[in-house]
Amino acid sequence: MGVPGGPAASASRPEAGPPERAELPLGSARPLAEVYDTALLDLDGVVYLGRSAVPGAPEGLAAARAAGMRLAFVTNNASRSPSAIAAQLASLGVPATSSDVVTSAQAAARLLAGRLPAGARVLVSGGIGLRIALRERGLVPVSTAAERPAAVVQGYAPDLTYALLAEAAIAVGRGAWFVAANADRTLPTPRGPQPGNGSLAGLITAVSGTRPEVAGKPEPPLHAEAVARTGARRPLVVGDRLDTDIEGAVRAGADSLLVLTGVSGPADVLLAPAGRRPRYLARDLSGLVQPHPGVIEAGDTFCCGQWVARVDGRSGRLDLAGSGDRVDGLRALAVAAWSVPGGVTEEMVRPALGVLRLDAPGHPSG
C-alpha cells in the first residue's frame, strides 16, 4: 500500500510491472513510526517469546509510541481473551489495554455476525476467547449439535475435548456453516510441534467433508478486524512469519515489516515467493524508530549501505561483499534474489548467507 508523502521506493521499484518486481523493499529516510499511524503487531516471536519479552521489544515499542504511532496487538490465538493478553503484555513492560488487542476470535465473530441474524446459535469448539467474542456480536454460544446451531466455529484450546470435536463434526455434517479461527497446522512448543487449530479443524473436515472458512492470518478477516477496531489509515503490519503475517499484509494491500526475532530467517526471506515478501526488514522492533536505507540497483548489482550483492548472470548464484549493518546486506540480497526470474534456490543463496552471517532465532508466532 503506497503512502502519500511517505517513504521513497528503492530505485528498482517501478510504478507498475510483474508482481515480483512490485514487491521490492521500500526505503524510508524517516522512521517508520513517523510514516505509518498504526503498527499491527504480531505477538509471539515479535513482542514476546513464551513468558519473556523479546529483548529490546518494550523499549522499541515505547519509542514508537513516543513518536506518535498507535500500537495494536494482532494474534491468531483465539483461546484467550483480549484482557488476558493485555495483562500479559503489561507484565512484560508493554502497557496495553484490552482495546489494544485484536484476536482471530474477534475476526471470526465479526465474520459470523455478518451473515447470521442476532441471537443465532453457534457451536463453539474452542476456548473462552471465542465465547466472549461471539457474545459481543450478539450471537449465542452453544456446545452440542442437538441445539441445532447455525454455524460451528473451531478455535484452539489446550483443554479441548474429543466430545466437543465430535459435536462440531456432527453439526457441520448436518449443514452448519463451518468457520475456523485460524488454519495453523502446528503449534510449536519447547517439546516440539503439536497439533494446531488447522489440524483440529482438519478432523472436522475429515468427518464432515466440509472445509472451513478461515478468519485468521493470512486470510483477510483478521486484518480487516484490526483496521476497523483501530481506525488505522496507514497501517504497518509487523510480524516474524512470512506465511501468516507478511502474506496476510500483502493480500490486504498493506505494507509490512519483518523482524528477525521469530520464525522466518534470512534464508526464508531470500527464498520467499511473490506474495510473501515484506516491504521492510529489521533485526527487531527497534526497526520501527529507525530509517530504512533503500536498495540501489544497477544491472545485476544491488547496493544497500556498505553492502553490495551481485547476481551471477550464468548460474543465478548470489554473491555478497561489504561491511556495516548486516540487515543492509540482507536488504541488498533480498532485492537481488527477487530479481532472478523464477526465484532462487537454497544452493544459489548459501554462499552469500555465509558471508552475511545474520542468524535469527526460530520461534513460534502468535
C-alpha positions as CSV (number, residue, x, y, z in Angstrom):
1,M,0.0,0.0,0.0
2,G,1.5,3.3,-1.1
3,V,1.8,6.1,1.5
4,P,1.5,9.6,0.0
5,G,4.4,11.7,1.2
6,G,5.8,8.6,2.8
7,P,9.0,6.5,2.2
8,A,10.7,6.7,-1.1
9,A,10.8,3.4,-3.0
10,S,14.1,1.9,-3.9
11,A,15.3,2.7,-7.4
12,S,14.3,-0.7,-8.5
13,R,10.6,-0.4,-7.6
14,P,8.6,0.6,-10.7
15,E,5.2,2.2,-10.7
16,A,3.8,-0.9,-12.5
17,G,5.2,-4.3,-13.5
18,P,5.0,-8.0,-12.8
19,P,4.1,-8.9,-9.2
20,E,7.7,-10.0,-8.3
21,R,9.0,-6.6,-9.3
22,A,6.2,-4.7,-7.5
23,E,7.1,-6.2,-4.1
24,L,10.7,-5.0,-3.6
25,P,11.6,-3.5,-0.2
26,L,11.0,0.2,0.3
27,G,13.4,2.7,1.7
28,S,12.5,5.3,4.2
29,A,14.6,8.3,5.3
30,R,12.2,8.8,8.1
31,P,11.5,6.3,10.9
32,L,8.5,4.1,10.2
33,A,6.8,5.3,13.4
34,E,6.6,8.7,11.7
35,V,5.3,7.4,8.4
36,Y,2.6,4.9,9.5
37,D,-0.1,5.8,12.0
38,T,-0.6,2.3,13.4
39,A,1.5,-0.8,13.9
40,L,-0.5,-4.0,13.7
41,L,1.9,-6.2,15.7
42,D,2.1,-10.0,15.9
43,L,2.8,-11.2,19.4
44,D,4.8,-14.4,19.9
45,G,8.2,-14.1,18.2
46,V,7.7,-10.3,17.8
47,V,6.8,-8.9,21.3
48,Y,7.4,-11.9,23.5
49,L,8.9,-15.3,23.4
50,G,6.9,-17.6,25.6
51,R,6.8,-15.9,29.0
52,S,9.5,-13.4,28.3
53,A,9.7,-10.2,26.3
54,V,11.8,-10.3,23.1
55,P,15.0,-8.4,24.0
56,G,14.5,-4.7,23.2
57,A,10.8,-5.1,22.4
58,P,9.4,-3.0,25.3
59,E,12.0,-0.2,24.5
60,G,11.3,-0.3,20.8
61,L,7.5,-0.1,21.3
62,A,7.8,2.7,23.9
63,A,9.9,4.7,21.4
64,A,7.4,4.1,18.6
65,R,4.5,5.3,20.9
66,A,6.5,8.4,21.8
67,A,6.9,9.1,18.1
68,G,3.1,9.1,17.8
69,M,2.5,5.6,16.4
70,R,-0.5,3.7,17.8
71,L,0.2,0.1,18.7
72,A,-2.3,-2.8,18.2
73,F,-1.5,-6.4,19.0
74,V,-3.0,-8.8,16.5
75,T,-2.9,-12.5,17.1
76,N,-4.1,-15.8,15.6
77,N,-4.6,-17.1,19.1
78,A,-8.3,-17.5,19.8
79,S,-8.1,-19.2,23.1
80,R,-7.5,-16.2,25.4
81,S,-9.5,-13.0,26.0
82,P,-8.1,-9.6,25.0
83,S,-7.9,-8.6,28.6
84,A,-5.8,-11.7,29.5
85,I,-3.4,-10.9,26.7
86,A,-3.2,-7.2,27.7
87,A,-2.4,-8.2,31.2
88,Q,0.4,-10.4,30.0
89,L,1.8,-7.6,27.9
90,A,1.7,-5.2,30.8
91,S,3.6,-7.7,33.0
92,L,6.4,-7.7,30.4
93,G,6.7,-3.9,30.4
94,V,4.5,-3.2,27.4
95,P,1.5,-1.2,28.6
96,A,-1.7,-2.3,26.9
97,T,-5.5,-2.5,27.4
98,S,-8.0,-4.9,26.0
99,S,-8.9,-2.4,23.3
100,D,-5.3,-2.6,22.0
101,V,-5.6,-6.4,21.4
102,V,-7.3,-7.9,18.3
103,T,-7.7,-11.7,18.1
104,S,-8.8,-14.2,15.5
105,A,-11.7,-15.0,17.8
106,Q,-13.0,-11.4,17.2
107,A,-12.4,-11.7,13.5
108,A,-14.3,-15.0,13.4
109,A,-17.2,-13.5,15.4
110,R,-17.5,-10.5,13.1
111,L,-17.4,-12.9,10.1
112,L,-20.2,-14.9,11.6
113,A,-22.3,-11.9,12.7
114,G,-22.1,-10.5,9.2
115,R,-24.1,-13.4,7.8
116,L,-26.2,-14.7,10.8
117,P,-29.1,-13.0,12.5
118,A,-28.8,-11.6,16.0
119,G,-29.3,-14.4,18.6
120,A,-28.2,-17.2,16.2
121,R,-26.7,-20.2,17.9
122,V,-23.0,-21.0,17.2
123,L,-21.4,-24.2,18.4
124,V,-18.0,-23.3,19.9
125,S,-15.3,-25.9,19.6
126,G,-12.7,-23.8,21.4
127,G,-12.0,-21.7,24.4
128,I,-13.3,-18.7,26.4
129,G,-11.9,-16.2,23.9
130,L,-14.3,-17.4,21.2
131,R,-17.3,-17.4,23.5
132,I,-16.7,-13.8,24.7
133,A,-16.2,-12.6,21.1
134,L,-19.5,-14.2,20.0
135,R,-21.5,-12.7,22.8
136,E,-20.1,-9.3,21.9
137,R,-21.6,-9.7,18.5
138,G,-25.0,-10.8,19.7
139,L,-24.6,-14.5,18.9
140,V,-25.3,-17.3,21.3
141,P,-22.5,-19.9,22.0
142,V,-23.7,-23.5,22.4
143,S,-21.9,-26.8,22.9
144,T,-24.0,-29.5,21.3
145,A,-25.3,-30.4,17.8
146,A,-28.7,-31.1,19.4
147,E,-29.1,-27.3,19.9
148,R,-29.2,-27.0,16.1
149,P,-26.5,-24.3,15.7
150,A,-26.5,-22.3,12.5
151,A,-22.7,-22.4,12.5
152,V,-19.7,-24.1,14.1
153,V,-16.5,-22.1,15.0
154,Q,-13.3,-24.0,15.6
155,G,-10.6,-22.5,17.7
156,Y,-7.6,-23.9,19.6
157,A,-7.9,-24.5,23.3
158,P,-5.5,-26.6,25.4
159,D,-8.4,-28.4,27.1
160,L,-10.4,-29.1,24.0
161,T,-12.1,-32.5,24.3
162,Y,-12.9,-35.3,21.8
163,A,-16.6,-34.9,22.8
164,L,-16.7,-31.3,21.7
165,L,-14.9,-32.0,18.4
166,A,-17.4,-34.8,17.8
167,E,-20.3,-32.4,18.4
168,A,-18.8,-29.9,15.9
169,A,-18.3,-32.6,13.3
170,I,-21.9,-33.8,13.6
171,A,-23.2,-30.2,13.4
172,V,-21.1,-29.4,10.3
173,G,-22.2,-32.7,8.7
174,R,-25.8,-31.6,9.2
175,G,-25.2,-28.4,7.3
176,A,-23.9,-25.9,9.9
177,W,-21.6,-23.2,8.4
178,F,-18.1,-24.1,9.4
179,V,-15.6,-21.3,10.4
180,A,-12.1,-21.7,11.8
181,A,-10.3,-19.0,13.8
182,N,-7.1,-19.9,12.0
183,A,-5.6,-22.7,9.9
184,D,-2.2,-23.1,11.6
185,R,-1.4,-26.8,11.3
186,T,1.0,-27.0,14.1
187,L,1.6,-25.3,17.4
188,P,5.3,-25.1,18.2
189,T,6.3,-25.8,21.8
190,P,9.5,-26.4,23.7
191,R,8.9,-30.2,23.3
192,G,8.4,-29.9,19.5
193,P,5.4,-29.3,17.2
194,Q,2.0,-30.2,18.5
195,P,-1.4,-30.1,16.6
196,G,-2.5,-26.6,15.9
197,N,-6.0,-25.3,15.1
198,G,-5.7,-26.2,11.4
199,S,-5.1,-29.8,12.4
200,L,-8.1,-29.8,14.7
201,A,-10.3,-28.2,12.0
202,G,-9.0,-31.0,9.7
203,L,-10.5,-33.6,11.9
204,I,-13.9,-32.0,11.4
205,T,-13.3,-31.7,7.7
206,A,-12.3,-35.4,7.6
207,V,-15.6,-36.4,9.2
208,S,-17.9,-34.0,7.5
209,G,-16.3,-33.5,4.1
210,T,-16.6,-29.7,4.6
211,R,-13.6,-27.3,4.6
212,P,-13.9,-24.2,6.9
213,E,-13.9,-20.6,6.1
214,V,-10.8,-19.1,7.9
215,A,-10.8,-15.8,9.8
216,G,-7.2,-15.6,10.9
217,K,-3.9,-14.8,9.2
218,P,-3.2,-14.8,6.3
219,E,-6.9,-14.6,5.4
220,P,-8.3,-11.0,5.2
221,P,-10.9,-11.0,8.0
222,L,-8.3,-10.6,10.9
223,H,-6.6,-7.7,9.1
224,A,-10.0,-6.1,8.4
225,E,-10.9,-6.5,12.1
226,A,-7.7,-4.9,13.2
227,V,-8.2,-1.9,10.9
228,A,-11.8,-1.5,12.0
229,R,-11.0,-1.6,15.7
230,T,-8.0,0.8,15.5
231,G,-9.3,3.2,12.8
232,A,-5.9,2.9,11.2
233,R,-5.5,4.9,8.0
234,R,-1.9,4.0,7.3
235,P,-1.3,0.6,9.0
236,L,2.0,-1.2,9.1
237,V,1.8,-5.0,9.7
238,V,4.7,-6.2,11.9
239,G,5.5,-9.9,12.1
240,D,8.0,-12.7,12.2
241,R,6.4,-15.1,9.8
242,L,6.3,-14.8,6.0
243,D,3.4,-17.3,5.7
244,T,1.0,-15.6,8.0
245,D,1.9,-12.1,8.9
246,I,3.6,-11.0,5.7
247,E,1.3,-12.9,3.3
248,G,-1.7,-11.5,5.2
249,A,-0.4,-8.0,4.7
250,V,0.2,-8.5,1.0
251,R,-3.2,-9.9,0.5
252,A,-4.8,-7.0,2.3
253,G,-2.7,-4.4,0.4
254,A,-0.8,-3.2,3.5
255,D,2.9,-2.6,3.9
256,S,4.8,-4.9,6.2
257,L,7.9,-5.1,8.4
258,L,9.5,-8.5,9.0
259,V,11.5,-8.7,12.2
260,L,14.1,-11.4,12.6
261,T,13.3,-12.4,16.2
262,G,11.0,-15.3,15.4
263,V,10.2,-17.9,12.8
264,S,11.4,-16.6,9.5
265,G,15.1,-16.0,9.0
266,P,17.3,-14.6,6.3
267,A,17.2,-17.7,4.1
268,D,13.4,-17.6,4.2
269,V,13.4,-14.0,3.1
270,L,15.6,-14.7,0.0
271,L,13.5,-17.8,-1.0
272,A,10.1,-16.1,-0.4
273,P,7.8,-16.3,-3.3
274,A,5.9,-13.3,-4.6
275,G,3.0,-12.7,-2.1
276,R,5.2,-13.3,0.9
277,R,7.8,-10.6,0.6
278,P,7.9,-7.8,3.2
279,R,8.3,-4.1,2.4
280,Y,10.8,-3.6,5.2
281,L,13.3,-5.7,7.1
282,A,14.7,-5.2,10.6
283,R,16.6,-7.2,13.2
284,D,13.9,-6.4,15.9
285,L,11.3,-3.8,16.9
286,S,13.9,-1.0,17.0
287,G,13.3,-1.0,13.3
288,L,10.1,1.0,14.0
289,V,12.1,4.0,15.0
290,Q,15.0,3.8,12.6
291,P,15.3,4.9,8.9
292,H,15.4,2.1,6.3
293,P,18.0,2.5,3.6
294,G,16.8,1.9,0.1
295,V,18.4,-0.5,-2.4
296,I,20.1,0.9,-5.4
297,E,20.0,-1.3,-8.5
298,A,22.4,-1.2,-11.4
299,G,22.1,-4.1,-13.7
300,D,23.0,-7.3,-11.8
301,T,24.4,-5.3,-8.8
302,F,22.4,-4.2,-5.8
303,C,23.7,-1.9,-3.1
304,C,22.5,-1.0,0.3
305,G,24.6,0.8,2.9
306,Q,28.1,-0.6,2.7
307,W,27.0,-3.9,1.2
308,V,27.0,-5.0,-2.5
309,A,25.1,-8.0,-3.8
310,R,25.6,-9.4,-7.3
311,V,23.7,-12.0,-9.3
312,D,25.9,-14.3,-11.4
313,G,24.4,-14.0,-14.9
314,R,25.0,-17.6,-15.8
315,S,24.3,-19.6,-12.6
316,G,22.0,-17.1,-10.9
317,R,24.1,-17.5,-7.7
318,L,24.2,-14.6,-5.3
319,D,27.5,-13.1,-4.2
320,L,27.8,-10.6,-1.3
321,A,30.6,-8.3,-0.1
322,G,30.7,-5.4,2.4
323,S,30.6,-4.4,6.0
324,G,28.4,-2.5,8.4
325,D,24.8,-3.2,9.4
326,R,24.1,-6.8,8.3
327,V,20.4,-6.0,7.8
328,D,21.5,-3.7,5.0
329,G,23.3,-6.7,3.4
330,L,20.1,-8.7,3.7
331,R,18.1,-5.9,2.1
332,A,20.5,-5.9,-0.9
333,L,20.4,-9.7,-1.1
334,A,16.6,-9.7,-1.0
335,V,16.2,-7.4,-3.9
336,A,18.9,-9.4,-5.8
337,A,17.2,-12.7,-5.1
338,W,13.7,-11.4,-6.0
339,S,15.1,-10.0,-9.3
340,V,16.0,-13.5,-10.5
341,P,13.3,-14.8,-12.9
342,G,11.7,-17.8,-11.3
343,G,13.3,-17.1,-7.9
344,V,16.4,-18.7,-6.3
345,T,17.3,-21.9,-4.7
346,E,19.0,-22.7,-1.3
347,E,22.1,-23.6,-3.2
348,M,22.2,-20.3,-5.0
349,V,21.9,-18.2,-1.8
350,R,24.0,-20.3,0.5
351,P,27.4,-18.7,-0.2
352,A,26.0,-15.2,0.3
353,L,24.4,-16.1,3.5
354,G,27.7,-17.5,4.7
355,V,29.2,-14.1,4.1
356,L,26.3,-12.3,5.8
357,R,26.3,-14.4,9.0
358,L,23.0,-12.9,10.1
359,D,21.2,-15.6,12.1
360,A,17.8,-15.3,13.6
361,P,16.4,-17.5,16.4
362,G,13.5,-19.6,15.3
363,H,10.4,-19.3,17.4
364,P,6.6,-19.8,17.1
365,S,4.5,-16.8,16.2
366,G,1.3,-15.8,18.0
